[in-house]
Amino acid sequence: MSTTKRPRARSKAPATRTAGATAKASVPPGDGDPDALCELQRRADAMTRGDFSALGQTLDASVEAEALRRTIDVMGAHLQQAQRSIHDYVASSTAAQEAERTRLARELHDDTVQQIIALGQGIERAQRLLDRDSSQAMQAIERLKMLRETTTSLVQSLRAIIGNLRPPALESLDWCLLCS
C-alpha cells in the first residue's frame, strides 16, 4: 500500500505584526476558518501569560486549523517543560546555597571561633604573667609572639573561608542562569 504525502496547505495571507507585537493572520472572507484562527490566537495569547488550560482541547474546525492547534499544543507543552526546568534549577541552586551556608557556619564554629577563644585565653595568661611578676616579662613576650603567630594563622584561615564562600560550582550555576 503506497501513501503519498500531501503538501501542506499554506495560508494565502501573510502574518502581520500589530502594535501589541502579536502575530495575527488576515484571512479573507470565505477562505480558511476565521473563528478557529481567532480561538487559536486567543489560546496562544493565554499561553504567553502562563495559562495552559486549553492545551489538548480540540477545535471544531478544519483539518488545517486542527493541525495548527496540535502544533500550538506541542509548543505549549515545551514551554511548560522549560518553566518546570527553570523552577527545578532555582530549587537546586537554593539548596546548594543553603548547604554551603550550613557548611560555612559549621566551619566557622568548629575552627575559627575555637581559635579566637584560644587567642583570648592566651592573651589573658600573658597579662596575668606580667601582673604577677615583671621578671617574667621574657616569658610573656614569648607567649605574645606565639599569639601573634596564631593571629596570623587565624587571618589566613578566615581569608580561605571567605574565598570559599562562592565555590566554583555555585559560580558556574550563576553563569548558566545569566547566560540563559
N, C-alpha and C positions, 0 to 999 in steps of 0.2 A: 504494500500500500504506500503510495508516494504522497507526500504532502508538499504543497508549495507554500512558500511564505508570502503572505500578503504584505504589500508595502504599507507602512504606517501612514495613516491619514494625517495630512499636515493642515494646520489651520491656514485659512486664506488670509486672515487678518493678523498683522504683526502685533506683538505685545507692545504696549506703550507704558511709559513711566509717568505717573501723576505726581503732583506736588508732595503727596504723602509717601513717595518712594515705594508704592505698591504696584506690582505688575498686574495690569488688567488687560484682558483680551477684548478687542472690539469685534463683536460678532454681528455681521449684517443680518437683518431680519430674514427668517426662513432658513438660515444656514447655521447648523450646529444646534446646541441646546442651551440657550441663554440662561434659563433658570438653573440648570445643573452647573453651569460655569460660575454663576453668582454664588451658588451654595458652596462650590469648591473654593472660591475666593474667600468666602466667609470662614470656612474651616481652616484654610491656610493662614488667614489673619489671626484666628484664635490660637493656632499652634505657635505663632510668633510671640504670643503673650503667655505661653506655657499651658494653654488649655488643650489637652489631648483627648478630651471626652468623645470626640466624633471619630476617633480612629476606628476603623473596621466597620463603620456604619455604611451600608451600601446606599447607592442613589438609584432612584427610578429614572434612569436616563439612558442615553445612547451608549453603545459599546465604547466609543472613544472617550466619553466623559467618565465612564466606569473605569477604564484603563488609567485615565489621569488620576482618578480618585485613589486607585491602588498605589500609584506612584507616589502621590502625596502621603498616603498612609505609611509607605516604606520610609520616606524621608522623615516623617514624624517619629517613627519608631527609632530611627538612627539618632534623631535629636534627643529623644528621651534617654537613650543609652548614653549619649555624650553627657547629659546632665547628671545621670547616675554616676558616671565615671568621675566627673568633677566633684560630686558630693563625696565619693569614696576617697578621692585624693585629699580633699580638705580634712576628712576624718583621720586619715592615716598620718597626714602632716601634723595635725594637732596631737595625736597620740605620740608621735615621735618627739615633739616638743615637750610634752608632759613627762615622758620617760627621761629626757635629757635634764629637765628641771629636777626631777627626783634624784637622778644620779649626782647632779651637781650639789644639791642640798646635802646628800649623804657624804659626798667627798669633802665638802666644806666642814661639816660637823666632825667627821672622823679624823681628818688630817689637820686642817688649818686652825680650827678652833682649839684643838688639843695643843697645837704648837704655841698658840697665843697664850693659853693658860700657863703652859710651862715657862714661857718667856716672862710672864708676870711674876711667877713664883721665883724664878732666878733673880729677878731684879730685887724682890723683897729680901732674899737671902744676902745679896751683896750689900743692901742697905743695912741689914742687921749686923753684918760683919764690921762695917765702918762705924756703926753706932756703938758697938761693944768695945772695940779697941782699934784705935787708929794705927796701931803697929801691924795690924792685919791688912793694911791697905794694899800690899802687893797681892795678897790672895783675892781681895775684892777686885782689883784691876784685872787679874787673870779671869775671874768669873765674868766680869763685864766684857772682856774680849770674846769669851765664849758666847755670851749672849748676843754680841754684835754679829758673830758668825751665824747664830741661829736666826737672827733677824734677817740677814741677807738670804739665807736659805728659805725663810718664810716668804719673802718678797718674790723670789724666783718661783716658788710653788704657787703663789697667788697669780703670778703672770701666766703660768702654764694653765691654770684653771680658767682664767679669763680667756686665754687663747682657744681653749676647748669649748667655750660657750656656744660656738657656732661650728659644730663639726662639719666636715665636707659633705656628709650625707644630707644634712639639712640644707646646706648651701645649694647643692645640686637640685634639691626639691624646689627651692625658691626660684632658681633659674628656670626650671622646667615650667613653673607656673607663670613666670614673667614672659617666657617665650611663646606660650600658647595663647 
